[in-house]
Amino acid sequence: MDATSHAATLRSQYPFARLPTVNLDFERPDPALVARVAALPVATLHEAAGKVGALPAAIKPMAPSFHVCGPALTVDAPPGDNLWLHRALALASAGDVLVVRVAGHYDAGYWGEVMSTMGRARKLGGLVIDGCVRDGAILERFGFPVFARGLCIRGTGKDFDARGWIGYPVRMEDIVIAPGDLVVGDADGVVVLPQASLETVVGAAHEREAKEAEIIRRLEAGEASLDIYGWNR
């Protein structure tokens, strides 16, 4: 089923998918290109992209082993309410990473065991949320990658009259994430890469990795970093 047919099926299945605040018509990057990006460290990608795209440092993996790389399905949720996250789970495609803004209301557990179970069953890429989650020990055991500001046991509501958005740009501090942007996260943090720049960033990242490997070799041979970088003045 192509993307257009899939979107039409979702709109017929879920009434909320026909709301004007839900956009399912956006492109995702080539899976082969996504796989190439996934093999590179997040810090290298950030540097190769011109030191742009880094999400707030407070957003960290909920387990050190978690790694995420996939197209963003963006969600703008009302504060203290996770209904729109459940809706996004129903609309997401395999490999998608839910990227969620919670209107600055960080201190609530927007995600937990139930939602990770659904995300894993549907083969989603993971979750990146500018807020907190709960069920931390279970999330680590599940292995479904979750990146969040921390853990919080406070529950959330489900207000069917509250407005939310799916598939529209969201802002986290100074970074705007568009649907379909590539989201990459590891133990160092999360970076967002626009689709149009992916080929350029991958090439620059490989060059950077090769240069750093040579620098490590020279350091191990006894040279000083000041001399290698020309900072000895």
Solvent accessible surface area in square Angstrom, and as a share of the most:
residue,aa,sasa,rsa
1,M,169,0.75
2,D,90,0.46
3,A,78,0.61
4,T,104,0.61
5,S,49,0.32
6,H,65,0.29
7,A,3,0.03
8,A,57,0.44
9,T,60,0.35
10,L,12,0.06
11,R,66,0.24
12,S,88,0.57
13,Q,108,0.48
14,Y,47,0.18
15,P,93,0.59
16,F,28,0.12
17,A,1,0.01
18,R,141,0.52
19,L,77,0.38
20,P,114,0.72
21,T,18,0.11
22,V,10,0.06
23,N,33,0.17
24,L,20,0.10
25,D,99,0.51
26,F,30,0.12
27,E,140,0.63
28,R,79,0.29
29,P,13,0.08
30,D,84,0.44
31,P,109,0.69
32,A,66,0.51
33,L,22,0.11
34,V,22,0.12
35,A,64,0.50
36,R,109,0.40
37,V,0,0.00
38,A,37,0.29
39,A,85,0.66
40,L,10,0.05
41,P,55,0.35
42,V,7,0.04
43,A,49,0.38
44,T,9,0.05
45,L,0,0.00
46,H,43,0.19
47,E,55,0.25
48,A,21,0.17
49,A,26,0.20
50,G,52,0.50
51,K,135,0.57
52,V,87,0.50
53,G,7,0.06
54,A,45,0.35
55,L,11,0.06
56,P,11,0.07
57,A,81,0.63
58,A,47,0.37
59,I,0,0.00
60,K,82,0.35
61,P,19,0.12
62,M,41,0.18
63,A,1,0.01
64,P,110,0.69
65,S,97,0.63
66,F,10,0.04
67,H,75,0.34
68,V,2,0.01
69,C,24,0.14
70,G,1,0.01
71,P,14,0.09
72,A,0,0.00
73,L,1,0.01
74,T,0,0.00
75,V,0,0.00
76,D,23,0.12
77,A,3,0.02
78,P,16,0.10
79,P,79,0.50
80,G,20,0.19
81,D,8,0.04
82,N,10,0.05
83,L,15,0.07
84,W,4,0.02
85,L,0,0.00
86,H,54,0.24
87,R,31,0.11
88,A,0,0.00
89,L,0,0.00
90,A,10,0.08
91,L,4,0.02
92,A,10,0.08
93,S,28,0.18
94,A,73,0.57
95,G,29,0.28
96,D,0,0.00
97,V,0,0.00
98,L,0,0.00
99,V,0,0.00
100,V,0,0.00
101,R,78,0.28
102,V,1,0.00
103,A,42,0.32
104,G,48,0.46
105,H,82,0.37
106,Y,81,0.31
107,D,75,0.39
108,A,3,0.02
109,G,3,0.03
110,Y,0,0.00
111,W,3,0.01
112,G,8,0.08
113,E,69,0.31
114,V,113,0.65
115,M,7,0.03
116,S,0,0.00
117,T,59,0.35
118,M,57,0.25
119,G,0,0.00
120,R,119,0.43
121,A,77,0.60
122,R,101,0.37
123,K,153,0.65
124,L,14,0.07
125,G,17,0.16
126,G,0,0.00
127,L,0,0.00
128,V,0,0.00
129,I,0,0.00
130,D,10,0.05
131,G,0,0.00
132,C,15,0.09
133,V,0,0.00
134,R,92,0.34
135,D,55,0.29
136,G,17,0.16
137,A,82,0.64
138,I,42,0.21
139,L,0,0.00
140,E,95,0.42
141,R,172,0.63
142,F,35,0.15
143,G,43,0.42
144,F,7,0.03
145,P,20,0.13
146,V,0,0.00
147,F,0,0.00
148,A,0,0.00
149,R,60,0.22
150,G,18,0.18
151,L,108,0.54
152,C,13,0.08
153,I,151,0.77
154,R,144,0.53
155,G,50,0.48
156,T,34,0.20
157,G,35,0.34
158,K,101,0.43
159,D,71,0.37
160,F,146,0.61
161,D,137,0.71
162,A,24,0.19
163,R,166,0.61
164,G,0,0.00
165,W,94,0.33
166,I,0,0.00
167,G,0,0.00
168,Y,80,0.30
169,P,81,0.51
170,V,4,0.02
171,R,135,0.49
172,M,1,0.00
173,E,115,0.52
174,D,106,0.55
175,I,27,0.14
176,V,78,0.45
177,I,0,0.00
178,A,36,0.28
179,P,20,0.12
180,G,0,0.00
181,D,13,0.07
182,L,0,0.00
183,V,0,0.00
184,V,0,0.00
185,G,0,0.00
186,D,25,0.13
187,A,61,0.48
188,D,97,0.50
189,G,8,0.08
190,V,7,0.04
191,V,1,0.00
192,V,5,0.03
193,L,1,0.01
194,P,69,0.44
195,Q,59,0.26
196,A,110,0.86
197,S,36,0.23
198,L,1,0.01
199,E,105,0.47
200,T,104,0.60
201,V,5,0.03
202,V,0,0.00
203,G,33,0.32
204,A,34,0.26
205,A,0,0.00
206,H,93,0.41
207,E,112,0.50
208,R,85,0.31
209,E,61,0.27
210,A,66,0.51
211,K,135,0.57
212,E,70,0.31
213,A,64,0.49
214,E,76,0.34
215,I,30,0.15
216,I,91,0.46
217,R,133,0.49
218,R,76,0.28
219,L,66,0.33
220,E,141,0.63
221,A,81,0.63
222,G,65,0.63
223,E,75,0.33
224,A,49,0.38
225,S,48,0.31
226,L,93,0.46
227,D,81,0.42
228,I,28,0.14
229,Y,98,0.37
230,G,48,0.46
231,W,146,0.51
232,N,104,0.53
233,R,257,0.94
